[in-house]
């Protein structure tokens, strides 16, 4: 099977037609406690290797989410990956399995990555939060702040060439903004003080609810792919 044909099949899974012109697409927005007595020993986190970091996350009780989680969801993938995909927080299935982006949204993410020639095993996938917020509510600013040192250390260890922020929560927290996701798409940002480029796209769970937006996600992925290629030149 040719690469083009394989990509087209994944695009078909995503419901994407390649010939859609960007100038015809409407830009709609995606519509979508910290227990102060316990700390996550953030001072040590910048020194931890992958194994020690994962162990620290597994035992973390720094915010109240540890009380309701089934297991922590550290992250998964290739530790030499150029691409780091960052989502919001574990959902019910992720909380059960301990892996980010599983279930239907995970399958769609896999299809999206394959559409630009990336297998899931070639990227690293993590979330803003390592524990599931009850009832899939939005993470609180306190929870994000509490968990942020873990993600920062993952980024420092991985040294990705590009970060794909998927969904409003991931994008807004990574970029420290409350700008709507529709306005964040299609631009180059940098992660914290690292200079690592960040590109924003929609969350696959949102795309499952709003399939017409898959075309925009396809454009975002192409944009990120081109940016990475340009960075390498
Ligand atoms: Fe610790 Fe993060 Fe889980 Fe809160 S969400 S308990 S900071 S690992």
Boltz pocket constraint, residues with backbone or C-beta under 6 A from the ligand:
constraints:
  - pocket:
      binder: B
      contacts: [[A, 40], [A, 57], [A, 60], [A, 61], [A, 62], [A, 63], [A, 64], [A, 65], [A, 66], [A, 72], [A, 129], [A, 130], [A, 131], [A, 143], [A, 146], [A, 147]]
      max_distance: 6.0
